[in-house]
Amino acid sequence: MSKTIGERLREIRKAAAMTQTELAEKIGKSRGWANDIESGRINLNVQFVTKWAEVCGYAVEWNFVPLGEEDTDYALKPTKK
């Protein structure tokens, strides 16, 4: 089954070993906001997807890989650590 953008963002947050609270603080939002994003209750704009990926140290392009192709050549890899 294909992952949603929220599920992808949860995956990169966890791969960065961050809690929702830590991530939200770095973005300037609440933990509840991060939870709503990951759960698909809030629609995202490109600005927030980009910021989320940058804060977690991952390339934003990973979030735009066609759904269902995440496990091919588009493996989740950090851009820095």
ZIHU-V434890 format. One record per pair of residues at least 12 apart in sequence whose C-alpha atoms are under 6 Angstrom apart, sorted by the first residue. I is the first residue (numbers start at 1). J is the second residue. Records with the same first field share a line. If there is no record, write none. Layout:
I: J ; J
This chain:
2: 67 ; 68
6: 37 ; 38 ; 40
7: 38
10: 38
13: 56
16: 56
20: 34
57: 78 ; 79 ; 80
58: 78 ; 79
59: 79
